[in-house]
Amino acid sequence: MRPGVSALSAEEKQAEKSKLEGNECFRKNRFQAAIDAYTEAITLCPKVPIYWTNRALCHRKRNDWTKVEEDSRRAIQLDHDSVKAHYMLGLALLQKQEYSEGVKQLEKALDLGRGANPNAYIVDEIWEELAKAKYLEWEEASTQRSWELQRLKEACEGALREKHFLDGSETEGFLDDPIVSVVSHLKKLDLLGEVFRKAAEDDTPSEVPDYLCCKITLDIFRDPVITPSGVSYERAVLLNHLEKVGNFDPITREPLYPSQLVPNFAIKEAVHSYLDKHGWAYRTESD
């Protein structure tokens, strides 16, 4: 046996023991003790990404977002496909109000999570956090757009009033019926108002089109799949139905098995396009 192999094996065993101790402390909400245990595991085996993500989760519970970011970045260096690392890094960046990069990390975590286990609890959790971030991002941009539109509308209305006053001064005594001029001015104001109402439509909450919503939950799709009968459902919801209710299509009642589900990329792309234009649709019931 080569020198150092047995010692390394002993270190790995001790690191795993420390990780298990950390897990137990975490379950008991003893987060500092858990951090100490995971730190010992990291000291022994610094190239194991789960030790870093476990410690990052403890820092998250303590709202120490700087350390969440540090540990998450280290975990990603060791494992580019770590769902938890990308997820917690995204949360940490959002806390720093780095919305664009935070959203990017959450989207990465969501894609990785769906690929690994689309029915896992963490996928729903990531989506909820991503939706909140996207909604806040939209809300901030929408407020800015609304303010700019209002300023522009007031400037246009002022220009119309000034033109109406000047035209009235120049034609005074020449028009048989000044009411015609007033009516014309009011029509122009109405048309102007309609133009600005149209401009604000995308930022005005309304009903999401039915074809973008799951037939079971009636919520906008997150990860749509289509069945052989041509009906689209939310993947996790349909898988739950097949597991707990039975192997049949909830609407057509035809036999259906998980292996028959196909990602509906067309609807998924349509949802993304819709959300890009209507950020208010990211709002969830828990918001």
N, C-alpha and C positions, 0 to 999 in steps of 0.2 A: 504493500500500500504506500502511495506517495505521501511524503511528509505534508502535513497540513490538511489532508483530506478528512481524517477523523475529527480534527479540531473544527473544521468548517461544518461538518455534519452536526457536531455538538452545538455550534452557534445557531445553525438553522433550527434545530430542535428547541433551543432556548428562545429563539425569536418567535417561533410558533406558540410556545407556551405563554410568552408575554402578550402575544396578540389575543389569545383566548382569555387571558386575564383582563385585557383591555375591553374585550367584548362584554365580559361579565360586568365590569364596572359601568360600561355605557348603558347596559340594560337597567342598571340600578340608578341611573342619572348621576353617577359620580364621575363627572366629565374630566376633572383635573387628574383623578387617579387613572382614568382611561388614557389620557394624554401621556402620562408618565409611562404607562405600560407600552403604548405604541412607540414612544420615543426610544425605549429600550430595544424594542424589536427593530426599529430603524437603525439604531446604532450597531446592532449585530449584523443585520442584513439590509443595507441601505438601497439595494436594487430591487426590492419587492414592492411593486406599486400599491398593493392593497394596504400596506402599513401606512403609507402616506395618505391615501384617501380616507382610511379609518380615522386618522388623526385630524384630517381636515374636517371631517364630520363633527368631531368633538369641538373643534374651534368654532364651527358654525353654530352649535348649540350654545356657545358662550358669546356669540356675536362678535368674535374676533376675526373680522373679515380680511384683515391684512394677512394673518397666518393661514386662513382658508385659501387665499390666493396663492401664497407661497407653496403650500403643500400640494395643492391641485396642479400647479405648473410642474412641480417636480414629478408627480405621478404621470403626467402626460408625457414628459420626457422619457420616462421608462416604458410607458404603454400608450401609444397614440390613440388606441381604440378604447380607452377607459371611459365608460359611460358616466360613472360617478365623478371622475375628475373633471371632465368637460362641463358637467352639470353644475358642480360646486364652484368651478372657476367662473362660469356664467353668472351665478348668483352673486359672487364676490364683486365682479365687475359692475353689476347693476347697482350694488350698494355704493360704489364709487361714482355712480351716475355716468358710467361709460356704457351707455345704452347700446350703441351700435355693436361694439365688440362683445358685450354681454349677451345680446341676442344671438350673435353668430355662434357663440359657444353653446348656448342652449339648443340651437338648431342642430349643431353637430351632435350633441348628446342625444337628442331626439331621434335622429337618423340612426345612430349606433344602437340605441335602445330598441328601436323597432326591428332592426336587423337581427339582434340577439334574441329578444323575446318580446314580441309585440303585445303580449297579454300581461306583462309584468307591471306591478304597481308603479314602479318608478317612471314608466312611460307616461302614464296619466299625470303623475306629479310634475314631470318635466314640462308637459304640455300646458298645465295650469300656470306654471311660472312663466313660460314663454308667452302665453296669452296675456298675462298681466303686464309683462314688459312691453309687448307690442302695443297693447292698449294705451299704456302710459306714453309710449313714443308717439302714437297717433294723437293722443289728447294734447300733448305739448305742441305738436305741429299744427293741429287743427285750431287751437287757440290763437296761434300766430297768424294762420291764414285768415281766420275770422276777423281778427283785428285789422289786418291789412285790407281785406275786402271792405270792411266798414269805413275805413279811412278813405278808400278810393270812391266808394259810393257817395259819401258826404261831399267829396270834392267834385264829383260829376253833377250831383244835385245843385251844388252851389254855382257851378258854371252854367247850368241850364237856367237857374233863376236869374242870374246876371244877364244872360242873353235875352231872356224874356223881358226883363226890365228895359234893356237898351233898345230892343225892337219896339217896345211899347212907346218909348220916348220919341223914337224917330218917326213912328207912324201916327202919333197922336193927332187927331182931327181929320185923318184920312180914312180910317176904318169906319164903315157904317155900323158894325156890331162888334165892340171890343170883347164880347163874351166868346166869340169864335177864337180869339187869340188865347184866352184863358183856358178854354177846353183843349186846344192844341197843346198848350204847355202841360196840362195835367196828364194828357195821353203820353207825352214824352217821359214824364216822371214815372208813370205806370210801366212803360216799356223798360225803362232803366231799372226799376225795381225787379221786374221779371228776369232781366239779364243776370242780376246779382243773386236772385233766388236760385237760378239754374247753376250758377257758379258754386253755390254752397251745397248743392244736392248730395255730393259724395260724402260730405262730412255730417249729413243729417241722418241719424239712425232711423231705420225702417225695418220691414220684414225681409229676412234672408230668403231668397228663392228656394222653393221646395226641392228642386233637383240637386241642390247643394247640401241637403240635410239628410241625416240617417232616418230611415223609415221607422226605426224603433225608438230612438231617443228624441227625434225631431230637432236635434242640435246640428250645427254645421259640421261637416265631415272633418276629421283629423287624419284618418288613415283608411280611406274607403276601399272596400273589396266588392267584387261583383260575383254573383252566383251563376250557375249554368242557366237559370231561368231569366237572367238579365236584370235582377234586382240588386241594387247596391246597398250595402250596410257599412256601419263602422266596424272595423275588423275585431277589436277587442270585445265589443258588445255581442257580435254574432258568435264569436268563439265561446263566449260565456254561455250563450243560449244553447249552442250545440253540446256543450259539456254538461250543463245542468238540467236542460229541458228535454232535449232529444235531437237526433240527427235528421232534422227536417228544416226546410226553409220556413221562417216565421210567417211569411205572407202567402206563398204559393202552396205550402205544406208538402212540397215534393221532397223526396229523400235528399239529404245534403250532408257532406262530410268535409272536414277542414281541408283535406287535400284538394278539394274542388274549387277553393276560393282563389280568385285571381285579383291582384292589385288593379284598381281602377285608376290608371294614371291620368286618363282624360279628365275625370271628375276632380282628381287631386290637383291638377294644374288649374282647372277652372276655379277651385276654391282659393288657391294661392293668388290668382289674378283678382278675384273678388275682394279678398282681404287686403291686398295691396292698395286697392282703391277705397275700400270701406273699412278702415281700421277699427271703427266702433264695433264691428261684428266680432272682434276678439274678446269683447267683454263677457265674462262668465257670471253665473248666478252668484258665485261667492264674492265677487268684487263689490 
